[in-house]
């Protein structure tokens, strides 16, 4: 069996993003059955439906990237108790033009890190609501609210705490099972 390709979004555009570091940790810890590739959101203009008649190359590239993967994974910070605007903008781009929503029937999962004790829980609830509307089957459990503490990860994503590393391995293993379940019940149409 070839691995599932999972397109991951990093919700932060910051150079020192702790969520980008988390994404590096997930790549390191992913099981052989998951191949993680980034779907970039940095260069997208701000969405308007004025673009719908002629999507720009950035919007087309985003939709093509999502179409090319088996599932999507959102690795996101919490900004003001919601998801960052850059990530919401990318979701808006991908959900349009009307009738071509890229997330429909695409399995998804959500994870995030913040220094605070809530570990992006509120942002994840916002994101889950959006993904419901976008008709993406979401992995409900395990939830993954990572409290970032200095030294928990090295800059290149090595996890220094074994219980956190094992939690992330288990999370990814569950995601692989979830993708299998979703895609086995009704495989996507060609
Ligand atoms: C934050 N931060 C934050 N943290 C949190 O737990 N809940 C929140 O609502 C917010 N709100 C918020 C708004 C804005 C505009 C910023 C810049 C930051 C702190 C945030 O968790 C911290 O900056 C993380 O480092 C953000 O993750 P990235 O961008 O480093 O991946």
Boltz pocket constraint, residues with backbone or C-beta under 6 A from the ligand:
constraints:
  - pocket:
      binder: B
      contacts: [[A, 12], [A, 13], [A, 14], [A, 16], [A, 17], [A, 18], [A, 19], [A, 20], [A, 76], [A, 77], [A, 78], [A, 79], [A, 80], [A, 81], [A, 82], [A, 113], [A, 114], [A, 115], [A, 116], [A, 118], [A, 119], [A, 120]]
      max_distance: 6.0
